């Protein structure tokens, strides 16, 4: 089984290919360029390096959010286009679930947290590979209160942005290395592989998972 993974949900852009449970290729770039200019190039290079083709893929795993509104749309639209052209099933992968794969070896609570600006965050929590705190969108302090008393490892760009504030509330909190604080396409592939055929969806059912309205939508709604 082969899976193509795509992630454009944060500032990093990533694609990867999984053969069963083995990552055979992964390409990541975080150079502040728009994902629309880099994603397709990464995908083309991944196929060129592995000698594989889109037609050989058994599914396309796309990280659907939460995260950057524009980035998510780029990833989802690209995955839909590839799936339509090659008639492949899709897998919609939650960004916070994807991030948690980076901390699976941690014996405690893995806290995945994304910076939503102005001390607002997207967050979730996992123990033993199971989600114990569903996706949250709101103030940083409210999210952290849900984790008091736990042995925690923080992953995500929110962990990088708010490390000092997190430590003030949870002094014993641990933090992942910077390279583990971005979701990876290989992790999306792993989650798709673990989900199996039951987790596959049609490209028409692949939709963004924003968790909240965009700033433009909020401002427009306020004006009305």
Secondary structure, DSSP 8 states (H G I E B T S, - for coil): -EEEEEE-SSS-EEEEEEETTEEEEEEEE-SS--HHHHHHHHHHHHHHHHT--GGG-SEEEEEEESS-HHHHHHHHHHHHHHHHHHT--EEEEEHHHHHHGGGTT-SSEEEEEEE-STTEEEEEEEETTEEEEEEEEEEHHHHHHTTTTS-EEEESHHHHHSHHHHHHH-TT-EE--GGGSS--HHHHHHHHHHH-GGG-B-GGG-----SS--HHHHHHHHH-
